[in-house]
Amino acid sequence: MGEDAETVLIRIRAAMPALRPSERRIAEEFTGDPAAAANLSIAELAARCETSTTSVVRFYQRMGYAHYKDFRIDLTRAVAREELALGRAGSSLPEVSGDIDRHDSLEGIVSKVAMNETLSIADTARALDMEALGEAVALLLGARRIDTFGVGASALVGLDLQQKLSRIGRTAITWHDAHSAWTSAATLDGTCVAVAVSHTGATTDTVEFLGIARASGASTVAITNFRESPLAGAADVTLTTAARETRFRSGALGSRIAQLMVVDCLFTGVAQASYDASMEALRNTYAVVHDRAVHKRG
């Protein structure tokens, strides 16, 4: 299976915020039930989405395909891959999508949440740009100071990165409110790196933080689900997630597992590149916490 077949659904989801309303309806048809949508002709798809055949053609061309036939083939292969990955060969896509139904049992909810998070991690691993990841690792390795910022659930991801970097002796700071983040960003210079986290890439406070940091001379890294977002536009390096969302799980929830996976890859890359020093720091920090915990129990 080619790379296009593996990532076609990922690319459709990532493109949705920037699509025209007519194209977005087409994208929603494919992400909602790609197995069924892949069997529709251009005319049938246009009628179902209440749009023109021209919009359908424009949509699949925007996804990188010259011919609708090739787009449908890759879409069918992507669905088959997901079904096989879940051990669900022959199942329908609504089951694969994991949308929570009002009649689902708790066991069903657990299964669907686990399935969506498993697919979010797998899709993110498949779509993550290795060159961009290497650039981000190099920036963090050379940084005198690293500032992180995010809003809501993304703030927790920024905090996770800050704590991990601190464990290996990196000077890292996370900010919990926009004004403090902006003030700090204005003091950064060319020896510093600012890392911003936003699922949509359109959170104004987060975009402002990265823009101020860049204007101050700092290198900037964005972690977002959408490469064409304002946040990505303010970043020197963009690390893109491929989070899956359902009606019951907004971007704030659906994005977190994918963002944390990217943070773990980023941290591990930094730690490996400074292996001896990082391992010593991890041993020392573990020993300090462990010894004091034992002392308190005693």
C-alpha positions in Angstrom: 0.0 0.0 0.0 1.4 3.4 -1.0 1.8 6.4 1.3 -1.1 8.2 -0.3 -3.4 5.3 0.6 -2.2 5.2 4.2 -2.7 8.9 4.8 -5.6 10.0 2.6 -8.1 10.1 5.6 -5.5 11.9 7.7 -5.1 14.5 5.0 -8.9 15.0 4.6 -9.3 15.5 8.4 -6.4 17.9 8.5 -7.7 20.0 5.6 -11.2 20.4 6.9 -10.9 23.8 8.7 -9.6 25.5 5.5 -12.2 24.0 3.1 -15.0 25.9 1.6 -18.5 25.0 3.0 -19.3 22.8 -0.1 -15.9 21.0 0.1 -16.3 20.6 3.9 -19.6 18.7 3.4 -17.8 16.4 1.0 -15.0 15.9 3.5 -17.5 15.1 6.3 -19.1 12.5 4.0 -15.8 10.8 3.5 -14.7 10.9 7.1 -18.1 9.9 8.5 -18.5 6.8 6.4 -15.6 6.5 3.8 -16.5 2.9 2.9 -19.9 4.0 1.7 -18.7 7.3 0.2 -16.0 5.5 -1.8 -18.7 3.6 -3.7 -20.5 6.8 -4.9 -20.0 8.3 -8.3 -19.1 12.0 -8.6 -22.7 12.8 -9.4 -24.1 10.8 -6.5 -21.6 12.3 -4.1 -22.5 15.8 -5.3 -26.2 15.2 -4.9 -25.8 13.7 -1.4 -23.6 16.7 -0.3 -26.0 19.2 -2.0 -23.2 20.6 -4.1 -21.9 20.5 -7.7 -19.8 18.0 -9.5 -17.2 20.7 -9.9 -16.9 21.0 -6.1 -16.3 17.2 -5.9 -13.6 17.4 -8.6 -12.0 20.4 -6.9 -12.0 18.5 -3.6 -10.2 15.4 -4.7 -7.7 17.5 -6.7 -7.0 19.4 -3.5 -6.3 16.1 -1.8 -3.6 15.5 -4.4 -5.4 13.3 -7.0 -5.7 13.9 -10.7 -8.4 11.3 -11.1 -11.4 10.3 -8.9 -10.8 6.7 -9.5 -7.4 6.9 -7.9 -8.8 8.8 -4.9 -11.5 6.1 -4.4 -9.0 3.3 -4.6 -6.8 4.9 -1.9 -9.8 5.6 0.2 -10.9 2.0 0.1 -7.4 0.8 1.0 -7.3 3.2 3.9 -10.6 1.8 5.2 -9.3 -1.8 4.9 -6.1 -0.9 6.8 -8.1 0.6 9.7 -10.4 -2.5 9.8 -7.5 -4.8 9.8 -5.6 -2.8 12.5 -8.6 -3.1 14.7 -9.3 -6.8 13.9 -12.6 -5.7 12.4 -12.4 -7.0 8.9 -15.8 -6.8 7.3 -17.2 -4.3 9.9 -18.9 -1.0 9.0 -17.1 2.3 9.3 -19.5 3.8 11.8 -18.2 1.2 14.3 -14.6 2.1 13.3 -15.3 5.9 13.8 -16.1 5.3 17.4 -18.9 7.8 17.8 -20.7 7.4 21.1 -24.3 6.5 20.9 -26.9 7.4 23.6 -27.6 3.7 24.1 -24.0 2.6 24.4 -23.1 0.6 27.5 -20.1 1.6 29.6 -18.2 -1.3 28.1 -19.0 0.0 24.6 -17.9 3.5 25.6 -14.6 2.2 26.9 -14.1 0.2 23.7 -14.8 3.1 21.4 -12.7 5.6 23.4 -9.8 3.1 23.4 -10.3 2.5 19.6 -10.2 6.2 18.8 -7.1 6.9 20.8 -5.3 3.9 19.3 -6.1 5.1 15.8 -5.1 8.7 16.8 -1.7 7.5 17.9 -1.2 5.3 14.8 -2.3 8.0 12.4 0.0 10.6 14.1 2.9 8.2 14.0 2.2 7.7 10.3 1.8 11.3 9.4 4.5 12.9 11.6 7.2 14.6 9.6 10.5 13.0 10.6 12.5 15.9 9.2 10.5 18.4 11.1 10.8 16.3 14.3 14.6 16.2 13.8 14.7 20.0 13.4 12.6 20.5 16.6 14.9 18.2 18.5 18.0 20.1 17.3 16.4 23.4 18.3 15.6 22.2 21.8 19.1 20.7 22.2 20.7 24.0 21.4 18.3 26.2 23.5 19.4 28.2 26.5 15.8 28.3 27.6 12.5 26.7 26.4 9.1 28.3 27.0 5.9 26.3 26.5 2.3 27.6 26.3 -1.1 26.3 25.5 -4.7 26.9 26.5 -7.1 24.3 28.1 -6.1 20.7 27.5 -3.2 21.9 25.4 -1.8 23.6 28.5 -1.5 20.2 30.2 0.5 19.0 27.2 2.9 22.0 27.4 3.3 21.3 31.1 4.1 17.7 30.4 6.9 18.7 28.0 8.2 21.2 30.5 8.4 18.7 33.3 10.1 16.1 31.1 12.7 18.5 29.9 13.4 19.7 33.4 14.0 16.1 34.5 17.0 16.0 32.1 18.5 19.3 33.2 17.0 21.5 30.5 15.8 25.0 31.5 12.1 24.9 30.6 9.3 27.1 31.7 5.5 26.7 31.1 3.0 29.5 31.4 -0.6 29.2 32.6 -2.1 32.5 31.4 -1.7 34.5 28.3 -0.4 37.7 29.7 2.5 36.0 31.5 3.2 34.0 28.4 3.3 37.1 26.2 5.5 39.0 28.7 7.9 36.1 28.8 7.9 35.7 25.0 9.0 39.4 24.7 12.1 38.6 26.7 13.3 35.7 24.6 16.2 35.9 22.1 18.0 33.9 19.5 19.2 31.4 22.1 15.7 30.5 23.2 12.9 28.3 21.8 9.1 28.8 22.2 6.9 25.8 21.9 3.1 26.4 21.4 0.4 23.7 21.6 -3.0 24.1 20.0 -5.2 21.4 18.4 -6.9 23.8 16.0 -3.9 26.1 15.6 -6.3 29.0 15.8 -6.4 29.8 19.5 -5.7 33.5 19.5 -3.7 33.7 22.8 -1.4 30.8 21.6 -0.8 32.3 18.2 0.0 35.6 19.8 2.5 33.9 22.1 4.4 32.3 19.2 4.3 35.5 17.1 5.8 37.6 20.0 8.5 35.0 20.5 9.4 34.9 16.9 9.5 38.8 16.7 11.9 38.7 19.7 14.3 36.4 17.8 13.5 33.1 19.4 13.0 29.9 17.4 9.4 28.7 17.4 7.8 25.2 17.4 4.1 24.5 16.9 2.3 21.3 17.8 -1.1 21.3 16.1 -3.5 19.2 14.1 -3.7 21.5 11.1 -0.7 22.4 9.0 -2.4 25.3 7.3 -3.4 27.0 10.6 -2.4 30.5 11.9 -0.2 28.8 14.6 1.8 26.9 12.0 2.2 30.1 10.1 4.0 31.6 13.1 6.3 28.6 13.6 9.7 27.8 12.3 8.9 24.1 12.7 5.5 22.5 12.8 4.8 19.1 14.3 1.4 17.9 13.1 -0.9 15.5 15.0 -3.7 13.4 13.4 -6.2 13.4 16.2 -9.7 11.9 15.8 -12.8 13.5 17.2 -16.3 12.4 17.8 -19.5 14.3 18.7 -18.9 13.5 22.4 -15.2 14.2 22.4 -14.2 17.7 21.4 -10.8 18.7 20.0 -9.6 19.4 23.6 -10.2 15.8 24.5 -9.5 14.1 21.2 -6.3 15.9 20.6 -4.6 15.3 23.9 -3.4 11.7 23.3 -1.9 12.6 19.9 -0.2 15.7 21.3 1.3 13.7 24.2 2.6 11.2 21.8 4.4 13.9 19.8 5.7 15.4 23.1 7.1 12.0 24.1 8.8 11.6 20.7 10.3 15.1 21.0 11.5 14.6 24.5 13.0 11.2 23.8 14.8 12.6 20.8 16.4 15.3 23.0 17.3 12.8 25.7 18.8 10.4 23.3 20.9 13.1 21.6 22.4 13.9 25.0 22.2 10.3 26.2 24.8 10.1 29.0 23.9 13.5 30.6 20.2 12.7 30.3 20.5 9.3 31.9 22.5 10.7 34.8 20.0 13.4 35.3 17.1 10.9 35.3 18.9 8.7 37.8 19.6 11.7 40.1 16.1 13.1 40.0 14.6 9.7 40.6 16.9 9.1 43.5 16.1 12.4 45.1 12.3 11.8 45.0 12.6 8.2 46.0 14.9 8.8 49.0 12.7 11.6 50.4 9.5 9.5 49.9 11.2 6.6 51.9 12.3 9.1 54.5 8.8 10.4 55.0 7.3 6.9 55.3 10.0 6.1 57.9 
